[in-house]
Each structure stands twice: as C-alpha cells, then as structure tokens.
Amino acid sequence: MPLTPTAGNPARGRALVADRQKGMCLLCHTAPIAEVRQQGDLAPSLAGAGARWSAAQLRARVVDNRRINPQSIMPAYFKVEGLHRVGAPWKDKTLLGAQEIEDVVAYLATLK
Ligand code: HEC
C-alpha cells in the first residue's frame, strides 16, 4: 500500500536516490544517473529494478529491506523501532519521509 495518498514524483525520487546526504543509495548501488561519478558496488544495480519488481515490492525493499533479507546491509529508510545503535540526530526519525519514500518508489518504477 502507498504510504501517502499523493502519487510519488519520479523526478524528486531520482534526486533523492542521487543525493549523498539524503538517500545515500549510490554508496552501495549503481543507477543510470550519469552525473554521479562514483557509484557503489556493494549491491545490485538499480537499473531494471522497475522491471524486476512491482511498486509494492520496491516499496517494501526501501521501507525495510531486512524484512525480506534479515542479513541485508541496506538501511531501513522508513522504520524507527527495533533499530540498534542509532545516532542521536536520527533517534525516532525515519531516514526518509513517507512522501520521499513514494517519490523514490516512483523513480525506481521507471527503471525498466
Ligand atoms: C549500505 C548499502 C545500501 C544502501 C545505502 C542502499 N541499499 Fe539497496 N540494497 C543493498 C543490498 C546489499 C541489496 C541486495 C539485496 C539484499 O541485501 O537483501 C539491496 C537491494 C535493493 C533493491 C532490490 C534490488 C534488486 O533488484 O534485487 C532495491 C530496489 C534497492 N536496494 C533500493 C535502494 C534505494 C532506493 C536506496 C536508497 C534510498 C538503497 N537501496 C540504499 C544495499 C544498500
């Protein structure tokens, strides 16, 4: 289920994925975002993610990937409970807001 009634904005989602402070996705992943020079190699490429997964499956992975793979190193972007060793600035806050999650999912869904 979408986290908000407002449909995600793929352009904003792309900016969040590219942002090294906010999304941090490209620390681990590569994606077809040419302006980000150094991209990660710890995780599968996000290219084609929209063909591999439905919006609901993409959302589940971004919200809390450890519910799918408990060993995953990918941070839970929309979770505040059950986390360990959370730094003070992040306490009781999700890494991304609900609308930001929807924006990221909308962008990922375009990667076919
Ligand atoms: C610390 C590293 C790390 C970060 C940061 C990270 N991921 Fe991941 N992600 C992974 C790994 C590793 C996997 C592989 C699956 C697993 O571990 O369960 C993955 C899997 C995925 C998948 C499924 C890929 C596939 O097709 O199988 C998606 C989609 C995804 N991540 C999106 C994102 C997005 C969007 C962000 C940023 C908001 C992000 N990830 C940030 C490590 C990361």
Backbone and ligand atoms as CSV (ligand in chain L), in Angstrom:
chain,resi,resn,atom,element,x,y,z
A,1,MET,N,N,0.850,-1.204,0.000
A,1,MET,CA,C,0.000,0.000,0.000
A,1,MET,C,C,0.888,1.258,0.000
A,2,PRO,N,N,0.547,2.246,-0.819
A,2,PRO,CA,C,1.289,3.508,-0.763
A,2,PRO,C,C,1.232,4.096,0.651
A,3,LEU,N,N,2.277,4.800,1.043
A,3,LEU,CA,C,2.343,5.376,2.390
A,3,LEU,C,C,1.583,6.692,2.469
A,4,THR,N,N,1.311,7.300,1.322
A,4,THR,CA,C,0.614,8.591,1.294
A,4,THR,C,C,-0.407,8.560,0.158
A,5,PRO,N,N,-1.432,9.430,0.228
A,5,PRO,CA,C,-2.413,9.472,-0.857
A,5,PRO,C,C,-1.880,10.163,-2.118
A,6,THR,N,N,-0.781,10.902,-1.977
A,6,THR,CA,C,-0.245,11.642,-3.126
A,6,THR,C,C,0.726,10.760,-3.896
A,7,ALA,N,N,0.513,10.617,-5.187
A,7,ALA,CA,C,1.385,9.774,-6.003
A,7,ALA,C,C,2.819,10.287,-5.947
A,8,GLY,N,N,3.771,9.354,-5.975
A,8,GLY,CA,C,5.182,9.731,-5.945
A,8,GLY,C,C,5.588,10.494,-7.187
A,9,ASN,N,N,6.587,11.345,-7.016
A,9,ASN,CA,C,7.110,12.165,-8.105
A,9,ASN,C,C,8.469,11.594,-8.519
A,10,PRO,N,N,8.558,10.999,-9.722
A,10,PRO,CA,C,9.795,10.320,-10.109
A,10,PRO,C,C,11.017,11.243,-10.173
A,11,ALA,N,N,10.818,12.507,-10.548
A,11,ALA,CA,C,11.972,13.424,-10.638
A,11,ALA,C,C,12.527,13.703,-9.241
A,12,ARG,N,N,11.626,13.889,-8.287
A,12,ARG,CA,C,12.108,14.090,-6.906
A,12,ARG,C,C,12.765,12.811,-6.388
A,13,GLY,N,N,12.194,11.673,-6.744
A,13,GLY,CA,C,12.775,10.405,-6.320
A,13,GLY,C,C,14.173,10.213,-6.867
A,14,ARG,N,N,14.358,10.565,-8.134
A,14,ARG,CA,C,15.692,10.455,-8.742
A,14,ARG,C,C,16.692,11.324,-7.968
A,15,ALA,N,N,16.266,12.552,-7.616
A,15,ALA,CA,C,17.159,13.449,-6.874
A,15,ALA,C,C,17.499,12.855,-5.507
A,16,LEU,N,N,16.534,12.216,-4.865
A,16,LEU,CA,C,16.801,11.608,-3.549
A,16,LEU,C,C,17.772,10.440,-3.678
A,17,VAL,N,N,17.599,9.640,-4.726
A,17,VAL,CA,C,18.498,8.497,-4.925
A,17,VAL,C,C,19.925,8.998,-5.173
A,18,ALA,N,N,20.039,10.106,-5.910
A,18,ALA,CA,C,21.359,10.634,-6.259
A,18,ALA,C,C,22.020,11.360,-5.084
A,19,ASP,N,N,21.234,11.803,-4.114
A,19,ASP,CA,C,21.734,12.670,-3.039
A,19,ASP,C,C,22.560,11.875,-2.020
A,20,ARG,N,N,23.791,12.293,-1.827
A,20,ARG,CA,C,24.686,11.552,-0.939
A,20,ARG,C,C,24.379,11.753,0.536
A,21,GLN,N,N,23.638,12.815,0.862
A,21,GLN,CA,C,23.299,13.027,2.262
A,21,GLN,C,C,21.966,12.381,2.605
A,22,LYS,N,N,21.042,12.431,1.671
A,22,LYS,CA,C,19.669,12.005,1.938
A,22,LYS,C,C,19.490,10.514,1.682
A,23,GLY,N,N,19.499,10.149,0.412
A,23,GLY,CA,C,19.192,8.767,0.054
A,23,GLY,C,C,20.375,7.841,0.277
A,24,MET,N,N,21.537,8.324,-0.099
A,24,MET,CA,C,22.788,7.544,0.033
A,24,MET,C,C,22.745,6.247,-0.771
A,25,CYS,N,N,21.759,6.085,-1.628
A,25,CYS,CA,C,21.601,4.816,-2.349
A,25,CYS,C,C,22.845,4.473,-3.164
A,26,LEU,N,N,23.494,5.500,-3.731
A,26,LEU,CA,C,24.594,5.221,-4.656
A,26,LEU,C,C,25.924,4.980,-3.931
A,27,LEU,N,N,25.884,5.004,-2.588
A,27,LEU,CA,C,27.042,4.497,-1.854
A,27,LEU,C,C,27.171,3.002,-2.103
A,28,CYS,N,N,26.069,2.326,-2.248
A,28,CYS,CA,C,26.057,0.869,-2.419
A,28,CYS,C,C,25.657,0.442,-3.827
A,29,HIS,N,N,24.683,1.144,-4.405
A,29,HIS,CA,C,24.136,0.747,-5.704
A,29,HIS,C,C,24.737,1.574,-6.828
A,30,THR,N,N,24.618,1.051,-8.049
A,30,THR,CA,C,24.738,1.889,-9.236
A,30,THR,C,C,23.329,2.108,-9.774
A,31,ALA,N,N,23.168,3.223,-10.499
A,31,ALA,CA,C,21.891,3.524,-11.146
A,31,ALA,C,C,22.220,4.346,-12.383
A,32,PRO,N,N,21.311,4.388,-13.348
A,32,PRO,CA,C,21.563,5.185,-14.552
A,32,PRO,C,C,21.421,6.678,-14.279
A,33,ILE,N,N,22.309,7.207,-13.426
A,33,ILE,CA,C,22.315,8.626,-13.060
A,33,ILE,C,C,23.727,9.104,-13.372
A,34,ALA,N,N,23.926,9.559,-14.614
A,34,ALA,CA,C,25.282,9.778,-15.129
A,34,ALA,C,C,26.045,10.845,-14.358
A,35,GLU,N,N,25.325,11.849,-13.789
A,35,GLU,CA,C,26.061,12.948,-13.155
A,35,GLU,C,C,26.723,12.541,-11.839
A,36,VAL,N,N,26.323,11.436,-11.268
A,36,VAL,CA,C,27.010,10.957,-10.059
A,36,VAL,C,C,28.145,10.037,-10.516
A,37,ARG,N,N,29.378,10.529,-10.355
A,37,ARG,CA,C,30.518,9.846,-10.933
A,37,ARG,C,C,30.829,8.538,-10.234
A,38,GLN,N,N,30.986,8.620,-8.896
A,38,GLN,CA,C,31.370,7.410,-8.178
A,38,GLN,C,C,30.131,6.755,-7.622
A,39,GLN,N,N,29.892,5.535,-8.021
A,39,GLN,CA,C,28.729,4.817,-7.529
A,39,GLN,C,C,29.202,3.531,-6.862
A,40,GLY,N,N,28.309,2.937,-6.081
A,40,GLY,CA,C,28.711,1.814,-5.241
A,40,GLY,C,C,28.771,0.491,-5.980
A,41,ASP,N,N,29.444,-0.467,-5.374
A,41,ASP,CA,C,29.468,-1.809,-5.961
A,41,ASP,C,C,29.212,-2.873,-4.893
A,42,LEU,N,N,28.428,-2.477,-3.870
A,42,LEU,CA,C,28.106,-3.423,-2.794
A,42,LEU,C,C,26.747,-4.062,-2.991
A,43,ALA,N,N,26.013,-3.628,-4.007
A,43,ALA,CA,C,24.614,-4.047,-4.143
A,43,ALA,C,C,24.267,-4.131,-5.627
A,44,PRO,N,N,23.189,-4.828,-5.947
A,44,PRO,CA,C,22.797,-4.926,-7.359
A,44,PRO,C,C,22.504,-3.552,-7.952
A,45,SER,N,N,22.730,-3.415,-9.253
A,45,SER,CA,C,22.390,-2.164,-9.932
A,45,SER,C,C,20.884,-1.931,-9.841
A,46,LEU,N,N,20.513,-0.668,-9.696
A,46,LEU,CA,C,19.084,-0.340,-9.677
A,46,LEU,C,C,18.509,-0.291,-11.089
A,47,ALA,N,N,19.373,-0.323,-12.106
A,47,ALA,CA,C,18.872,-0.365,-13.482
A,47,ALA,C,C,18.001,-1.608,-13.642
A,48,GLY,N,N,16.828,-1.449,-14.187
A,48,GLY,CA,C,15.933,-2.583,-14.392
A,48,GLY,C,C,15.108,-2.953,-13.172
A,49,ALA,N,N,15.290,-2.217,-12.058
A,49,ALA,CA,C,14.542,-2.576,-10.838
A,49,ALA,C,C,13.031,-2.510,-11.077
A,50,GLY,N,N,12.598,-1.557,-11.904
A,50,GLY,CA,C,11.172,-1.405,-12.180
A,50,GLY,C,C,10.607,-2.530,-13.040
A,51,ALA,N,N,11.489,-3.249,-13.722
A,51,ALA,CA,C,11.042,-4.410,-14.492
A,51,ALA,C,C,11.042,-5.663,-13.610
A,52,ARG,N,N,11.959,-5.697,-12.642
A,52,ARG,CA,C,12.059,-6.886,-11.780
A,52,ARG,C,C,10.987,-6.918,-10.704
A,53,TRP,N,N,10.586,-5.720,-10.211
A,53,TRP,CA,C,9.716,-5.653,-9.041
A,53,TRP,C,C,8.532,-4.744,-9.288
A,54,SER,N,N,7.419,-5.059,-8.642
A,54,SER,CA,C,6.245,-4.176,-8.665
A,54,SER,C,C,6.499,-2.995,-7.729
A,55,ALA,N,N,5.642,-1.982,-7.819
A,55,ALA,CA,C,5.778,-0.835,-6.911
A,55,ALA,C,C,5.716,-1.299,-5.454
A,56,ALA,N,N,4.818,-2.232,-5.154
A,56,ALA,CA,C,4.697,-2.706,-3.770
A,56,ALA,C,C,5.981,-3.405,-3.324
A,57,GLN,N,N,6.567,-4.186,-4.209
A,57,GLN,CA,C,7.818,-4.882,-3.858
A,57,GLN,C,C,8.964,-3.885,-3.696
A,58,LEU,N,N,8.996,-2.861,-4.541
A,58,LEU,CA,C,10.039,-1.831,-4.413
A,58,LEU,C,C,9.874,-1.094,-3.096
A,59,ARG,N,N,8.616,-0.726,-2.776
A,59,ARG,CA,C,8.342,-0.003,-1.525
A,59,ARG,C,C,8.805,-0.831,-0.328
A,60,ALA,N,N,8.481,-2.121,-0.325
A,60,ALA,CA,C,8.856,-2.985,0.802
A,60,ALA,C,C,10.371,-2.993,0.984
A,61,ARG,N,N,11.110,-2.985,-0.124
A,61,ARG,CA,C,12.571,-3.021,-0.033
A,61,ARG,C,C,13.137,-1.716,0.516
A,62,VAL,N,N,12.546,-0.595,0.118
A,62,VAL,CA,C,13.075,0.689,0.586
A,62,VAL,C,C,12.632,0.947,2.037
A,63,VAL,N,N,11.422,0.573,2.380
A,63,VAL,CA,C,10.921,0.797,3.746
A,63,VAL,C,C,11.779,0.020,4.745
A,64,ASP,N,N,11.944,-1.275,4.523
A,64,ASP,CA,C,12.700,-2.103,5.471
A,64,ASP,C,C,13.119,-3.406,4.795
A,65,ASN,N,N,14.271,-3.343,4.147
A,65,ASN,CA,C,14.731,-4.498,3.364
A,65,ASN,C,C,15.035,-5.716,4.241
A,66,ARG,N,N,15.274,-5.485,5.541
A,66,ARG,CA,C,15.597,-6.636,6.410
A,66,ARG,C,C,14.395,-7.522,6.669
A,67,ARG,N,N,13.205,-7.022,6.380
A,67,ARG,CA,C,12.049,-7.922,6.491
A,67,ARG,C,C,12.065,-8.942,5.368
A,68,ILE,N,N,12.786,-8.642,4.310
A,68,ILE,CA,C,12.914,-9.590,3.202
A,68,ILE,C,C,14.185,-10.411,3.377
A,69,ASN,N,N,15.257,-9.729,3.740
A,69,ASN,CA,C,16.542,-10.401,3.965
A,69,ASN,C,C,17.130,-9.888,5.274
A,70,PRO,N,N,16.972,-10.659,6.361
A,70,PRO,CA,C,17.428,-10.198,7.682
A,70,PRO,C,C,18.927,-9.875,7.725
A,71,GLN,N,N,19.705,-10.436,6.806
A,71,GLN,CA,C,21.150,-10.194,6.798
A,71,GLN,C,C,21.524,-8.940,6.012
A,72,SER,N,N,20.553,-8.298,5.390
A,72,SER,CA,C,20.897,-7.230,4.449
A,72,SER,C,C,21.625,-6.081,5.126
A,73,ILE,N,N,22.567,-5.487,4.409
A,73,ILE,CA,C,23.256,-4.290,4.898
A,73,ILE,C,C,22.490,-3.026,4.516
A,74,MET,N,N,21.448,-3.168,3.717
A,74,MET,CA,C,20.706,-1.963,3.293
A,74,MET,C,C,19.917,-1.385,4.461
A,75,PRO,N,N,20.084,-0.081,4.732
A,75,PRO,CA,C,19.353,0.516,5.857
A,75,PRO,C,C,17.847,0.537,5.605
A,76,ALA,N,N,17.079,0.486,6.687
A,76,ALA,CA,C,15.621,0.624,6.603
A,76,ALA,C,C,15.324,2.120,6.544
A,77,TYR,N,N,14.707,2.565,5.463
A,77,TYR,CA,C,14.508,4.002,5.275
A,77,TYR,C,C,13.243,4.522,5.932
A,78,PHE,N,N,12.368,3.606,6.374
A,78,PHE,CA,C,11.122,4.086,6.974
A,78,PHE,C,C,10.778,3.194,8.156
A,79,LYS,N,N,11.599,3.299,9.167
A,79,LYS,CA,C,11.419,2.454,10.335
A,79,LYS,C,C,12.062,3.169,11.512
A,80,VAL,N,N,11.423,3.158,12.662
A,80,VAL,CA,C,12.063,3.768,13.837
A,80,VAL,C,C,12.211,2.774,14.981
A,81,GLU,N,N,11.506,1.635,14.912
A,81,GLU,CA,C,11.562,0.712,16.037
A,81,GLU,C,C,12.466,-0.464,15.753
A,82,GLY,N,N,13.040,-1.011,16.804
A,82,GLY,CA,C,13.857,-2.213,16.661
A,82,GLY,C,C,15.211,-1.954,16.032
A,83,LEU,N,N,15.653,-0.704,15.980
A,83,LEU,CA,C,16.975,-0.394,15.427
A,83,LEU,C,C,17.992,-0.377,16.557
A,84,HIS,N,N,19.236,-0.657,16.246
A,84,HIS,CA,C,20.289,-0.677,17.256
A,84,HIS,C,C,21.294,0.431,16.981
A,85,ARG,N,N,21.852,0.985,18.021
A,85,ARG,CA,C,22.932,1.956,17.914
A,85,ARG,C,C,22.589,3.092,16.945
A,86,VAL,N,N,21.453,3.715,17.169
A,86,VAL,CA,C,21.034,4.827,16.323
A,86,VAL,C,C,21.669,6.106,16.862
A,87,GLY,N,N,22.321,6.888,16.003
A,87,GLY,CA,C,22.934,8.144,16.429
A,87,GLY,C,C,21.877,9.142,16.868
A,88,ALA,N,N,22.224,9.982,17.828
A,88,ALA,CA,C,21.255,10.917,18.412
A,88,ALA,C,C,20.468,11.727,17.368
A,89,PRO,N,N,21.102,12.238,16.305
A,89,PRO,CA,C,20.333,13.054,15.358
A,89,PRO,C,C,19.217,12.276,14.651
A,90,TRP,N,N,19.339,10.946,14.642
A,90,TRP,CA,C,18.369,10.128,13.895
A,90,TRP,C,C,17.344,9.451,14.796
A,91,LYS,N,N,17.488,9.642,16.111
A,91,LYS,CA,C,16.608,8.941,17.027
A,91,LYS,C,C,15.147,9.305,16.750
A,92,ASP,N,N,14.274,8.299,16.675
A,92,ASP,CA,C,12.844,8.479,16.428
A,92,ASP,C,C,12.531,9.163,15.103
A,93,LYS,N,N,13.500,9.174,14.179
A,93,LYS,CA,C,13.219,9.737,12.859
A,93,LYS,C,C,13.486,8.676,11.817
A,94,THR,N,N,12.693,8.680,10.773
A,94,THR,CA,C,12.984,7.782,9.669
A,94,THR,C,C,14.013,8.453,8.759
A,95,LEU,N,N,14.758,7.653,8.002
A,95,LEU,CA,C,15.775,8.229,7.119
A,95,LEU,C,C,15.131,9.051,6.010
A,96,LEU,N,N,13.995,8.588,5.533
A,96,LEU,CA,C,13.233,9.350,4.536
A,96,LEU,C,C,11.803,9.500,5.047
A,97,GLY,N,N,11.141,10.586,4.654
A,97,GLY,CA,C,9.731,10.774,4.990
A,97,GLY,C,C,8.843,9.916,4.104
A,98,ALA,N,N,7.573,9.801,4.478
A,98,ALA,CA,C,6.647,8.946,3.733
A,98,ALA,C,C,6.544,9.382,2.266
A,99,GLN,N,N,6.432,10.690,2.035
A,99,GLN,CA,C,6.307,11.145,0.641
A,99,GLN,C,C,7.618,10.916,-0.117
A,100,GLU,N,N,8.724,11.045,0.592
A,100,GLU,CA,C,10.020,10.782,-0.056
A,100,GLU,C,C,10.139,9.313,-0.469
A,101,ILE,N,N,9.632,8.426,0.377
A,101,ILE,CA,C,9.625,7.002,0.002
A,101,ILE,C,C,8.818,6.813,-1.277
A,102,GLU,N,N,7.635,7.447,-1.332
A,102,GLU,CA,C,6.789,7.314,-2.532
A,102,GLU,C,C,7.495,7.884,-3.761
A,103,ASP,N,N,8.228,8.982,-3.595
A,103,ASP,CA,C,8.974,9.566,-4.722
A,103,ASP,C,C,10.054,8.592,-5.208
A,104,VAL,N,N,10.777,7.996,-4.260
A,104,VAL,CA,C,11.843,7.049,-4.630
A,104,VAL,C,C,11.238,5.835,-5.348
A,105,VAL,N,N,10.112,5.332,-4.831
A,105,VAL,CA,C,9.462,4.168,-5.460
A,105,VAL,C,C,9.010,4.534,-6.882
A,106,ALA,N,N,8.472,5.753,-7.035
A,106,ALA,CA,C,8.010,6.184,-8.368
A,106,ALA,C,C,9.188,6.243,-9.342
A,107,TYR,N,N,10.345,6.710,-8.860
A,107,TYR,CA,C,11.534,6.739,-9.723
A,107,TYR,C,C,11.993,5.322,-10.070
A,108,LEU,N,N,12.095,4.464,-9.049
A,108,LEU,CA,C,12.567,3.088,-9.301
A,108,LEU,C,C,11.664,2.387,-10.310
A,109,ALA,N,N,10.356,2.668,-10.226
A,109,ALA,CA,C,9.400,2.016,-11.133
A,109,ALA,C,C,9.651,2.411,-12.586
A,110,THR,N,N,10.323,3.556,-12.819
A,110,THR,CA,C,10.618,3.971,-14.204
A,110,THR,C,C,11.838,3.242,-14.770
A,111,LEU,N,N,12.592,2.551,-13.926
A,111,LEU,CA,C,13.840,1.906,-14.367
A,111,LEU,C,C,13.519,0.539,-14.947
A,112,LYS,N,N,13.160,0.509,-16.224
A,112,LYS,CA,C,12.737,-0.755,-16.829
A,112,LYS,C,C,13.761,-1.227,-17.835
L,1,HEC,C1,C,24.541,0.162,2.728
L,1,HEC,C2,C,24.262,-0.232,1.373
L,1,HEC,C3,C,22.933,0.085,0.726
L,1,HEC,C4,C,22.307,1.311,0.647
L,1,HEC,C5,C,22.775,2.644,1.221
L,1,HEC,C6,C,21.098,1.099,-0.116
L,1,HEC,N1,N,20.993,-0.209,-0.485
L,1,HEC,FE1,FE,19.519,-1.043,-1.630
L,1,HEC,N2,N,20.355,-2.879,-1.411
L,1,HEC,C7,C,21.569,-3.122,-0.804
L,1,HEC,C8,C,21.898,-4.541,-0.956
L,1,HEC,C9,C,23.158,-5.214,-0.442
L,1,HEC,C10,C,20.837,-5.126,-1.686
L,1,HEC,C11,C,20.733,-6.590,-2.145
L,1,HEC,C12,C,19.633,-7.331,-1.503
L,1,HEC,C13,C,19.790,-7.587,-0.023
L,1,HEC,O1,O,20.808,-7.268,0.605
L,1,HEC,O2,O,18.837,-8.107,0.529
L,1,HEC,C14,C,19.889,-4.037,-1.964
L,1,HEC,C15,C,18.712,-4.199,-2.671
L,1,HEC,C16,C,17.941,-3.176,-3.146
L,1,HEC,C17,C,16.839,-3.316,-4.066
L,1,HEC,C18,C,16.407,-4.608,-4.728
L,1,HEC,C19,C,17.363,-4.718,-5.921
L,1,HEC,C20,C,17.091,-5.864,-6.839
L,1,HEC,O3,O,16.677,-5.603,-7.962
L,1,HEC,O4,O,17.262,-7.011,-6.413
L,1,HEC,C21,C,16.339,-2.074,-4.301
L,1,HEC,C22,C,15.188,-1.698,-5.226
L,1,HEC,C23,C,17.116,-1.149,-3.510
L,1,HEC,N3,N,18.081,-1.857,-2.812
L,1,HEC,C24,C,16.910,0.198,-3.482
L,1,HEC,C25,C,17.659,1.090,-2.713
L,1,HEC,C26,C,17.376,2.510,-2.634
L,1,HEC,C27,C,16.293,3.224,-3.410
L,1,HEC,C28,C,18.270,3.045,-1.757
L,1,HEC,C29,C,18.348,4.463,-1.257
L,1,HEC,C30,C,17.106,5.069,-0.798
L,1,HEC,C31,C,19.133,1.946,-1.313
L,1,HEC,N4,N,18.728,0.789,-1.907
L,1,HEC,C32,C,20.193,2.085,-0.423
L,1,HEC,C33,C,22.373,-2.211,-0.163
L,1,HEC,C34,C,22.099,-0.856,0.005
